[in-house]
Amino acid sequence: MSDAERSRCGSVYQAAPGLENVLAAELNRLGAGDLNWIGPLAISEQPPAPSVWALDIWTAPERRNIASIGDAASVLRGVQRNWALVPTGHFRRANLILERLPPVKAASLIFPQPAPASHLGAWTLLETDELLYSPTKTSPFPSGVPRFVEDREGPPSRAYLKLWEACTRLGRWPQPGETCVDLGATPGGWTWAIAQLGASVTAVDRAPLAPQVAAMPSVTFRQESAFGIDPASVERVDWLFSDVIAYPERLLALVRRWIDAGRAARIVMSVKFQGETDFATMDAFAAIPGASLAHLWHNKHEVTFFWADPVAS
């Protein structure tokens, strides 16, 4: 195969809708160099960087000249079986190629269900005669988007989907008999999801929970501010969850209080941005030992903070 037919590029990052500028700013901070955007994809000549804001990162991308629809399908099948299309243009031609590839099952997950373990690559058409593909990527889901079988009757809001995604990404969720605290719980989407798993949960908020959530037998409610609780006065819990709406600096101080007090084995917290993205505070969250950050599909202009006690883990 000649260089004219195939060439490697460093990495490809997929942006969430409406957050392309945030991803571009992050990649600039990470030294990704000049970016070539095609649809939601940012193509860089630099090696993959640890992006938080990308829904998915293509880690071994290649460009390949193709002579026909059949040629494109043959190229992809010759590399591996499972591929996910990211449409960026030339939609009819891309769909004709897709029809010649083995079908990829993308059934919605029934939570709690582990993320798919099968190998999955990604591809798109740059031009009618130019294919961009990567046999490896960071997300097990097409375009980094997990789909769940939703519950449209039990939860009081759709916020539970964010918790489901966070736990699926983590590969772990509350178990029966474990204890949890849910800060900023009202109306109770996260509390409902935790209680459904069989764990005990103390929900904290100034406003009352939705009645159907408050009535769940494993739910205890404390009507007070999430910031007013002294973690040292609380018995150690297996999980601390927080979807509180507050400035990132205030959430950073909150999470540090809980970690310093040693009152949580694991933490899952939404960090919401009001106005500009606060990269400096993101860096401070990420610098906490045992921490990681990710932008989830169900996040808006926010990231999710994950932390596990290094000693307990």
C-alpha positions, 0 to 999 in steps of 0.5 A: 500500500503506497503513501498516496493511498494511505497516510496516518494522522495523529488523533481525532476528537469528537465534540459534543453538540454546541461545545466545539469551542470548548473542546478547541480551547482545551485542545489548544491548552493541551498542545494539539496544534492546528485543528482541521474540523469536519463536522463534530470531528477535530483532526490533529497531527499530534498524538492523542492528548488526555481530553476531558471534553471529547466524547470520543478520541480516535487513537490511531486514525488513518486517511485512505484514498478509495476508488469506490463504495465497494473499495471503502467497505473492503478497506474497513473489513480488511482491518476489523469487523466492527465499525461505527460511522460518524456522519460528517458529509457525503451522507448517501455515499457513506450510508451505501458503504455502511450497508456493505459492512457487518452490522454492529449491534447498538442495543440500548443498555438496561442499567445496571449493565456493563458497557460493551466490551467488543472492539469498535472502530470509527470512520467517516468520509472526508471526501467522496474518494477519501476515507478517515478511520481509526480501528481504536478509540476511547469510548466503547459506544458509537460516537461516545453516546451511550443509550439506555432503556429509559424509565418514563414513569418512576423518576421525577426528572431525566437527571437519572440518565446522567448518573446511569452514564457516570456509573456505566463509565466508571464500571461500578455503581452502588450495591445493595447494603451500601450507604450513599449521600446525594447532595442537591437531590431535589427533585430526586432523579439521582436519589431515585436511581440510587435507591432503585439499586438497593442502596440506602441514600440520604438525600440533602436539599433545601427543597423537598423531594418529589413525593414518590421518591421521598416515600421509597423505603431506603431514602432518608431526607435532610432538608438543608443546604449541601454546603451547610453539612459538616462532613466530620459529623457524618458517618462514613459512606460508600458513595457521595453523589452531588449534582449541586448547581454552584460555582466550580470553586465552591464545589472544589472546596466542598469536595475537598472538605469531604475528602479531608474528612475521610467520610466517603469512599467514592465521589461522583460530582457534577461540576457545572460552568456558568459562562466561560469554562473554568479550566484552572478549577478543572485542573485543580479537580484533576490534581486531587489524587485518585481523581478523574474528569469526563464530559458525559453525553448527558452533561451540558456545559459541565464535567463529571468528577470521579474520585475513589479513596486510594486507600479504600480502593 
